Structure formats: structure tokens, C-alpha cells
Amino acid sequence: MNRNQVHSILLSAFVLAAALGATNPAQAQDAKQPYAAMAPIEQYLMDRDAEIALARSAAPDSISHDAGVLVLTRHGFEAAIKGTNGFVCIVGRGWSSAADPDFWNPKVRVPMCANAAAARSYLLRITKITDLTLAGHTLAQVNDAMAVAVTSKELPPMEPGAMCYMMSKQGYGGDSAPHWPSHLMFFYSDTDPAVWGANLPGSPVIAVADPQERLTQFVITTQRWSDGTEAR
């Protein structure tokens, strides 16, 4: 993908969806920006119980049942449930979890469930982006602030073993890629995708290296959704 700036922490999942045909390139190129500004905050919020259930749908029940859950409030993400297994589930919104044209899209709902290592490193980036966005920052300002936060080590590098489940049938990835395939994501700082053989012909691994955030994300699709049904 050719972009001057990359704001999405979950960009690799979008690339995965596009690679599997979820996005029509010509349509994406011709589409106008329908979300030029932030909608009323109420449009981004959810019923608390519904958000908890959607967040937990990111991973099989054996994992998400005992996971902690963050929910979005007017002031950012807050802990709704304290987990016992180290995992943390969350529903990303457009500014953190969709392609740039969907930055302000109030319909975006992206369930994900991060393991303990990712909760201590990767999820900090999602909550930071959310705080900046709710404070009124533009996409360009968020990009710049995130780059500074990473360089200054306000945001830590990825911990070893950081990964998350994104296996939900539910949710909405945005107008650019509405329905993402079931997949797992693995997070590394300053890692060459070639070390995994990613993005090569026949390789099942897709990777995106974001130099601005010094983050490499590896994506591997799975054959089942979190509820155990077959994912095609």
C-alpha cells in the first residue's frame, strides 16, 4: 500500500482483507471521503453489555471468558472487567482499527483479544490513539504524536510474544474492508518481514512494517471463527 502516513495500528489486518478480495481497488480509489469530521460521540459508543460481548467474540470462549475487557467511554477506554488469564479484549473504532478513509467512521467495530504481552505493549497504542482522537486531534496530528511517543519511548516496544486473536464473525472493519477473515496477529518492533518469509508467493503469512511507529505486524488466517464454525 502506498500511503504518506499510516495511522492504523491494525493496518495489516486491512491489508489482509484487501489481499483476499474484500476491497475493490478501483472503488476504493474513486470513493470520496464521507467521514470528514468526528460524528457526535454517542455514535461511537455502545451499550456496555453489548460491547463486552462483542469484544469477547474476538477469541474462542476458552480464552475470552476469563479475559479482561475494556470499553469505550466519552473519555477513552476504561476497564469494564478485570480478567484472570492475562488476556484483554477490546472493540477498536475507526481511528485505531480501520483504513484512513474510515478514521471517523462511527460504524467501525473491530473485536480483538490481546494476550498479556500485547496488552502491556500493543494495546497501549490503541488507547493512546483513542485519547488523542477524542481530544480533537486530526489524523495527521495523531500520526505525528504517535511517532513522537514511540521515539521518546513513552510507548514501549513490543514485548516478546505479543499477539492477538481477531476471529470474530461480528464487527465491522469499515467501508474499505467491511468483513475481515478470521486471523491471528503477531507484533514485533523493528523486524524485517522477510524473517518470517512473509509476503512471498505461496506464503500464508502477510506482514506490514510501519517505520513511523517502528512496528511490524504479521497476520495468519485461521480456518474457523471464534465460535468454532468454519471460516471461508
N, C-alpha and C positions, 0 to 999 in steps of 0.2 A: 504494500500500500504506500502511495506517495502522499505524505502529509507534511506540512511545515511544522505542525505541532501535534502532539499526541496527548490528549488529556485522559483517555480512558484507561483505568487500571486493568480493566478486563478486555483490553483490545484484542488479545489473542483469541478469545472466545468468539468475538465478532469476525475475525479473520477466518476462523474455523467454519463458522456458519456460511460466510461468503464462499469459501472454497468448496463447500458441499452443495452450493447452488441455492442457498437461502436468499441471496441477494441478486437482483438483476442489475449488472453493472451499468447498462445504458439508462435504466430507470433511475438508479441512484445518482448518476451524473446529471440527469436532466431535472431531477426533483428540486424544487425551491425549498428554502429553509422555512418551514412552517412554525418553528418554535424560536422566535427571535428574542424572547424575553421570558423571564420566570412567570409562571402562572401563579394564581393565588396558592399559598402554602397548603391550604386544605386539599387541593387536588393531588398533592404528593403524599399525603398522609393516608393511613389505613386504619380500619378497626384493629385494635390491639390483638385480639384473639386470632383474627384472620391473618394478620401479619406474622404472628408466631407460627401458625400452621403452615403458611407459605414458606417461611424461612426454613422450617424443618423438612419440607419436602425436597430440599436440595440433596439430601443423603438418605440412604436406607435407614429405616427406623432403628436398627440395631446401633446406629451411630448417633442419629439426631435426637433420639428420645431423651438421652441424658446430656445433650449439649446445652450450652448457654445460648441465649437468644438476645440479640439487640433489635430494638425497634426505633423507627424514625419518629422524632417529635419536632415541634417547632424550633427547638434549639439544638438539633442534631441527634445522633444516635445515642440511645441510652439502654442500659441493661434492663431487660424485662424478666429474664430468668437466669439464675446462676446455675451453670451446669456442673456436672461432676466428672466428666470424662476428658476435659480439656478442649473439646471442640466448641466452636462458636458459630451459630447460624445467623444469617442476616439477609435482608432483601435489598439489593442495590437499586438505586434510582438512576435516571439518565445521566447525571453528571459524573457518576463514578463507574457506570457499568454498561455503557452503550456507545455507539459511534458518535462522533462530534455533532452531526446534524440533529441527534436526539438529546443533546445536552440538557435542554429544558423540557423535554417531552414528559408530561406528567403521567403518561400511561406506563412508562417503563417500570417493570418489577422483575428483578433478577435474583432468584434464590441461590444462595451459596452457603456452604458449611465448611469452615476452615478448621484445620487441626490446630493443636496448641502452638506449634511453631509459627504457623501463618497468622494465628490470632495475635501473637505478640509482635509481629513484624508487618505482614501484608495488610491486615485489617486496619492498622494504624493509618495507612494511606487512604483507605476509603473514608474513614471518619474525618481525616484532615481535609480531604476534598469536600466532603459534605459541609463541614464547618465553614470553609471558605465560601462555598456556594451560597449557603443560607445567609452569610454576611453580606451578600450582594456582589461578589466578585464575578467578573466575566470569565469566559473560557480562557482567553489569553492570560488574564491575571492569575487564574488558577494554575495554568501551566508554569508560569514564571515562579509563583510561590512554591509550588511543589518541587521544582528544580532546586531552588534555594534551600528548602527544607532537607532534601536528600544530600546536597553538597555539604551543608553545615552539620549533618548528622543529627539534626532534630528528629528526622525519621531514620530508624536504624536500617542496616542492610537486612536482607532476607536471612532468617535463621535456617540452619541446616534442616532439611526435611520438610520445609514449608510447602503445604499443598492444600487443595480444597476440592470438595465434591460439588459438581454442578449437574446433577442428574434429575432435576425436577421436570415433570411433564408440564407443569404450570408456569406462570410468569409470562413476561413479555419483554423481549430484548430490544424493542424499538422498531420504528418503521423500516430501518435499514436492514435489520435481521430479526424478524419477529420471533421465530421459533428456533432456538438453538438445539443442536443434538445433545444427547446425554454425554457428558465428558468429565474428565478429571483435569485439574490444572496443578502444575508444579512451578514453584517460584525460586529464582536464583538471582543474585546480584552479579552484574558484570560477567556473564557467562556466554560463551560463543555457542549459538545453536548447533554448530557442527559437531560438538562433542556428543550430542545425542543422535546424530545423523538426521536431524530434523530438516524438513522441507525438501528432502531429496526424493526423486522419483521412486515410488513404491514404499516410501517410509510412512508408517502410521502416525508419526509424530509431527505436529505443526508447532512452530515456535516463532515468537516475535521478540526481538531485542529492542528495547526502548532506551537509547543512550541518554536521553534527557533525564529519565528517572533511574538510570543505571539498573534496569530491571529486565530480566529475560523470563518469559513465561512459556512453558511447554504445555501443550494440550494433547490429550489422548482420548479418543472417543471410547464409549463403552457400549455394550450390546443390550443393556437393559436400563430402564428408568429406575428411579429410587423405589418405586412400589413393586419392582420385580417383573413388570411386564416388558415384553420385547421392545427395544428401541430400534426403529428402522430409519 
